[in-house]
Amino acid sequence: MIDNHSVSGDAILTHPKVSVAFTSTSTVIGTTILNANLSEETKLMVEDGGKHNQALIKKYENRIPLLTQNNK
C-alpha cells in the first residue's frame, strides 16, 4: 500500500453553498506516484542493462521454453 497522504474522505474544496467537501486529491497524487515509480523502475532497468532479467531467463529457460523461443 502506498500512502498518498490525502485527507480523510479525499475531498479538499468547500463552498458556503455546498454542504459537502468536493474535488478529490487522490487521482492527481496517485497518478503522480505511479508515474514516479514507473520512471524510477525504467531508470533502474536501463542502468542495469538487463543483467538481472538475463540471469532470470538463463535460470528458468529450461522450465519456461517461451522465454527463449524467439531467440533461437
C-alpha positions in Angstrom: 0.0 0.0 0.0 1.2 3.5 -0.8 0.0 6.3 1.4 -0.8 9.3 -0.7 -1.5 11.5 2.4 -4.9 12.6 1.1 -7.3 14.0 3.6 -10.0 11.8 5.1 -12.8 11.5 2.6 -10.4 12.6 -0.2 -12.3 15.9 -0.9 -10.5 19.2 -0.2 -12.5 22.1 -1.5 -15.5 23.6 0.2 -18.0 26.3 -0.7 -20.5 28.1 1.6 -23.4 27.0 -0.6 -22.3 23.3 -0.9 -22.9 21.1 2.2 -20.1 18.6 1.5 -16.5 18.9 0.5 -15.7 18.3 -3.1 -12.7 17.8 -5.5 -10.6 14.8 -4.8 -6.8 14.8 -4.4 -6.1 11.1 -4.8 -6.4 10.9 -8.6 -3.7 13.5 -9.2 -1.5 12.4 -6.4 -1.9 8.7 -7.2 -1.1 9.3 -10.8 2.0 11.3 -9.9 3.2 8.5 -7.5 2.6 5.8 -10.2 4.5 7.8 -12.8 7.4 8.5 -10.4 7.6 4.7 -9.7 7.5 3.8 -13.4 10.2 6.4 -14.1 12.5 5.1 -11.4 11.9 1.5 -12.4 12.7 2.3 -16.0 15.9 4.1 -15.0 17.0 1.1 -12.9 16.3 -1.3 -15.7 18.3 0.8 -18.2 21.2 1.3 -15.8 21.3 -2.5 -15.1 21.4 -3.2 -18.8 19.0 -6.1 -18.4 21.5 -8.2 -16.4 19.0 -9.1 -13.8 16.4 -10.2 -16.4 19.0 -12.1 -18.4 20.1 -14.0 -15.3 16.5 -15.0 -14.6 16.0 -16.1 -18.2 19.1 -18.3 -18.0 17.9 -19.7 -14.7 14.4 -20.6 -15.9 14.8 -21.2 -19.7 14.6 -25.0 -19.3 11.4 -24.7 -17.2 9.8 -22.0 -19.4 10.7 -22.5 -23.0 8.8 -19.4 -24.2 11.5 -17.2 -22.5 14.0 -18.1 -25.3 11.7 -19.4 -28.0 12.1 -16.4 -30.3 15.9 -16.1 -29.7 16.9 -19.5 -31.2 
